């Protein structure tokens, strides 16, 4: 029984490069995989050494993926333990085969992995892509929609696009947040004190006119500040600006 390598995760798609030509391209693929938390790389008849200095340098810190990569003589050997194989191609093929967009493809991968199956994504040689015979052995085709006037991608770009599509659904990676630098969003008490100061200052200057519109004007103005989640530093700045205007 072969010893499991702790670095390799079986809960993610395997990246298989078929007949890759340049060592530095393999290195850049490893970098793209590391960016997207993919760890298992398999190579079918690589033309150059994937552990060469060129490959390691191009991996930009993802040498661990290269060092654990496995080489195979045939595609059949590379996918022998895999249940779902999806092939990437930019060219229409004269064969009946399910065609998926990247998002649908990674949904399919996640479903298969959830059943305890192994999944692989195939990528062909830089210049020619996958051959028809190699695609025939796959369960489906992935087509990445791009500008039809210029849809070619280099190998690492294709891996990165698919890797990112996988990364987005493989966990909670919604990074939408309010960037506040070193300051913190002001607590509600601090905001209310500021608002009372602003409202009082505007009242003294006769801003809320006519009187019958004061309630709506007050509500709209407060909402402008409230929805922007002011930081403590921003509130201090506003105190200073309002204070200067009041003096004038």
Secondary structure as a PSIPRED ss2 file (coil, helix, strand):
# PSIPRED VFORMAT (PSIPRED V4.0)

   1 X C   1.000  0.000  0.000
   2 X C   1.000  0.000  0.000
   3 X C   1.000  0.000  0.000
   4 X C   1.000  0.000  0.000
   5 X C   1.000  0.000  0.000
   6 X C   1.000  0.000  0.000
   7 X C   1.000  0.000  0.000
   8 X C   1.000  0.000  0.000
   9 X C   1.000  0.000  0.000
  10 X C   1.000  0.000  0.000
  11 X C   1.000  0.000  0.000
  12 X C   1.000  0.000  0.000
  13 X C   1.000  0.000  0.000
  14 X E   0.000  0.000  1.000
  15 X E   0.000  0.000  1.000
  16 X E   0.000  0.000  1.000
  17 X E   0.000  0.000  1.000
  18 X E   0.000  0.000  1.000
  19 X C   1.000  0.000  0.000
  20 X C   1.000  0.000  0.000
  21 X C   1.000  0.000  0.000
  22 X C   1.000  0.000  0.000
  23 X H   0.000  1.000  0.000
  24 X H   0.000  1.000  0.000
  25 X H   0.000  1.000  0.000
  26 X H   0.000  1.000  0.000
  27 X H   0.000  1.000  0.000
  28 X H   0.000  1.000  0.000
  29 X H   0.000  1.000  0.000
  30 X H   0.000  1.000  0.000
  31 X H   0.000  1.000  0.000
  32 X H   0.000  1.000  0.000
  33 X H   0.000  1.000  0.000
  34 X H   0.000  1.000  0.000
  35 X H   0.000  1.000  0.000
  36 X C   1.000  0.000  0.000
  37 X C   1.000  0.000  0.000
  38 X C   1.000  0.000  0.000
  39 X C   1.000  0.000  0.000
  40 X C   1.000  0.000  0.000
  41 X E   0.000  0.000  1.000
  42 X E   0.000  0.000  1.000
  43 X E   0.000  0.000  1.000
  44 X E   0.000  0.000  1.000
  45 X C   1.000  0.000  0.000
  46 X C   1.000  0.000  0.000
  47 X C   1.000  0.000  0.000
  48 X C   1.000  0.000  0.000
  49 X C   1.000  0.000  0.000
  50 X C   1.000  0.000  0.000
  51 X C   1.000  0.000  0.000
  52 X C   1.000  0.000  0.000
  53 X H   0.000  1.000  0.000
  54 X H   0.000  1.000  0.000
  55 X H   0.000  1.000  0.000
  56 X H   0.000  1.000  0.000
  57 X H   0.000  1.000  0.000
  58 X H   0.000  1.000  0.000
  59 X H   0.000  1.000  0.000
  60 X C   1.000  0.000  0.000
  61 X C   1.000  0.000  0.000
  62 X C   1.000  0.000  0.000
  63 X H   0.000  1.000  0.000
  64 X H   0.000  1.000  0.000
  65 X H   0.000  1.000  0.000
  66 X H   0.000  1.000  0.000
  67 X H   0.000  1.000  0.000
  68 X H   0.000  1.000  0.000
  69 X C   1.000  0.000  0.000
  70 X E   0.000  0.000  1.000
  71 X E   0.000  0.000  1.000
  72 X E   0.000  0.000  1.000
  73 X C   1.000  0.000  0.000
  74 X C   1.000  0.000  0.000
  75 X H   0.000  1.000  0.000
  76 X H   0.000  1.000  0.000
  77 X H   0.000  1.000  0.000
  78 X H   0.000  1.000  0.000
  79 X C   1.000  0.000  0.000
  80 X C   1.000  0.000  0.000
  81 X C   1.000  0.000  0.000
  82 X C   1.000  0.000  0.000
  83 X C   1.000  0.000  0.000
  84 X E   0.000  0.000  1.000
  85 X E   0.000  0.000  1.000
  86 X E   0.000  0.000  1.000
  87 X E   0.000  0.000  1.000
  88 X E   0.000  0.000  1.000
  89 X C   1.000  0.000  0.000
  90 X C   1.000  0.000  0.000
  91 X C   1.000  0.000  0.000
  92 X C   1.000  0.000  0.000
  93 X C   1.000  0.000  0.000
  94 X C   1.000  0.000  0.000
  95 X C   1.000  0.000  0.000
  96 X C   1.000  0.000  0.000
  97 X C   1.000  0.000  0.000
  98 X C   1.000  0.000  0.000
  99 X E   0.000  0.000  1.000
 100 X E   0.000  0.000  1.000
 101 X C   1.000  0.000  0.000
 102 X H   0.000  1.000  0.000
 103 X H   0.000  1.000  0.000
 104 X H   0.000  1.000  0.000
 105 X H   0.000  1.000  0.000
 106 X H   0.000  1.000  0.000
 107 X H   0.000  1.000  0.000
 108 X H   0.000  1.000  0.000
 109 X H   0.000  1.000  0.000
 110 X H   0.000  1.000  0.000
 111 X H   0.000  1.000  0.000
 112 X H   0.000  1.000  0.000
 113 X H   0.000  1.000  0.000
 114 X H   0.000  1.000  0.000
 115 X C   1.000  0.000  0.000
 116 X C   1.000  0.000  0.000
 117 X C   1.000  0.000  0.000
 118 X C   1.000  0.000  0.000
 119 X E   0.000  0.000  1.000
 120 X E   0.000  0.000  1.000
 121 X E   0.000  0.000  1.000
 122 X E   0.000  0.000  1.000
 123 X E   0.000  0.000  1.000
 124 X C   1.000  0.000  0.000
 125 X E   0.000  0.000  1.000
 126 X C   1.000  0.000  0.000
 127 X C   1.000  0.000  0.000
 128 X C   1.000  0.000  0.000
 129 X E   0.000  0.000  1.000
 130 X C   1.000  0.000  0.000
 131 X C   1.000  0.000  0.000
 132 X H   0.000  1.000  0.000
 133 X H   0.000  1.000  0.000
 134 X H   0.000  1.000  0.000
 135 X H   0.000  1.000  0.000
 136 X H   0.000  1.000  0.000
 137 X C   1.000  0.000  0.000
 138 X C   1.000  0.000  0.000
 139 X C   1.000  0.000  0.000
 140 X E   0.000  0.000  1.000
 141 X E   0.000  0.000  1.000
 142 X E   0.000  0.000  1.000
 143 X C   1.000  0.000  0.000
 144 X C   1.000  0.000  0.000
 145 X C   1.000  0.000  0.000
 146 X C   1.000  0.000  0.000
 147 X C   1.000  0.000  0.000
 148 X C   1.000  0.000  0.000
 149 X C   1.000  0.000  0.000
 150 X C   1.000  0.000  0.000
 151 X C   1.000  0.000  0.000
 152 X C   1.000  0.000  0.000
 153 X C   1.000  0.000  0.000
 154 X C   1.000  0.000  0.000
 155 X H   0.000  1.000  0.000
 156 X H   0.000  1.000  0.000
 157 X H   0.000  1.000  0.000
 158 X H   0.000  1.000  0.000
 159 X H   0.000  1.000  0.000
 160 X H   0.000  1.000  0.000
 161 X H   0.000  1.000  0.000
 162 X H   0.000  1.000  0.000
 163 X H   0.000  1.000  0.000
 164 X H   0.000  1.000  0.000
 165 X H   0.000  1.000  0.000
 166 X H   0.000  1.000  0.000
 167 X H   0.000  1.000  0.000
 168 X H   0.000  1.000  0.000
 169 X H   0.000  1.000  0.000
 170 X C   1.000  0.000  0.000
 171 X C   1.000  0.000  0.000
 172 X C   1.000  0.000  0.000
 173 X C   1.000  0.000  0.000
 174 X C   1.000  0.000  0.000
 175 X C   1.000  0.000  0.000
 176 X C   1.000  0.000  0.000
 177 X C   1.000  0.000  0.000
 178 X C   1.000  0.000  0.000
 179 X C   1.000  0.000  0.000
 180 X C   1.000  0.000  0.000
 181 X C   1.000  0.000  0.000
 182 X C   1.000  0.000  0.000
 183 X C   1.000  0.000  0.000
 184 X C   1.000  0.000  0.000
 185 X E   0.000  0.000  1.000
 186 X C   1.000  0.000  0.000
 187 X C   1.000  0.000  0.000
 188 X H   0.000  1.000  0.000
 189 X H   0.000  1.000  0.000
 190 X H   0.000  1.000  0.000
 191 X H   0.000  1.000  0.000
 192 X H   0.000  1.000  0.000
 193 X H   0.000  1.000  0.000
 194 X H   0.000  1.000  0.000
 195 X H   0.000  1.000  0.000
 196 X H   0.000  1.000  0.000
 197 X H   0.000  1.000  0.000
 198 X H   0.000  1.000  0.000
 199 X H   0.000  1.000  0.000
 200 X H   0.000  1.000  0.000
 201 X H   0.000  1.000  0.000
 202 X H   0.000  1.000  0.000
 203 X H   0.000  1.000  0.000
 204 X H   0.000  1.000  0.000
 205 X C   1.000  0.000  0.000
 206 X C   1.000  0.000  0.000
 207 X C   1.000  0.000  0.000
 208 X C   1.000  0.000  0.000
 209 X C   1.000  0.000  0.000
 210 X C   1.000  0.000  0.000
 211 X H   0.000  1.000  0.000
 212 X H   0.000  1.000  0.000
 213 X H   0.000  1.000  0.000
 214 X H   0.000  1.000  0.000
 215 X H   0.000  1.000  0.000
 216 X H   0.000  1.000  0.000
 217 X H   0.000  1.000  0.000
 218 X H   0.000  1.000  0.000
 219 X H   0.000  1.000  0.000
 220 X H   0.000  1.000  0.000
 221 X H   0.000  1.000  0.000
 222 X H   0.000  1.000  0.000
 223 X H   0.000  1.000  0.000
 224 X H   0.000  1.000  0.000
 225 X H   0.000  1.000  0.000
 226 X H   0.000  1.000  0.000
 227 X C   1.000  0.000  0.000
 228 X C   1.000  0.000  0.000
 229 X C   1.000  0.000  0.000
 230 X C   1.000  0.000  0.000
 231 X E   0.000  0.000  1.000
 232 X H   0.000  1.000  0.000
 233 X H   0.000  1.000  0.000
 234 X H   0.000  1.000  0.000
 235 X H   0.000  1.000  0.000
 236 X H   0.000  1.000  0.000
 237 X H   0.000  1.000  0.000
 238 X H   0.000  1.000  0.000
 239 X H   0.000  1.000  0.000
 240 X H   0.000  1.000  0.000
 241 X H   0.000  1.000  0.000
 242 X H   0.000  1.000  0.000
 243 X H   0.000  1.000  0.000
 244 X H   0.000  1.000  0.000
 245 X H   0.000  1.000  0.000
 246 X H   0.000  1.000  0.000
 247 X H   0.000  1.000  0.000
 248 X C   1.000  0.000  0.000
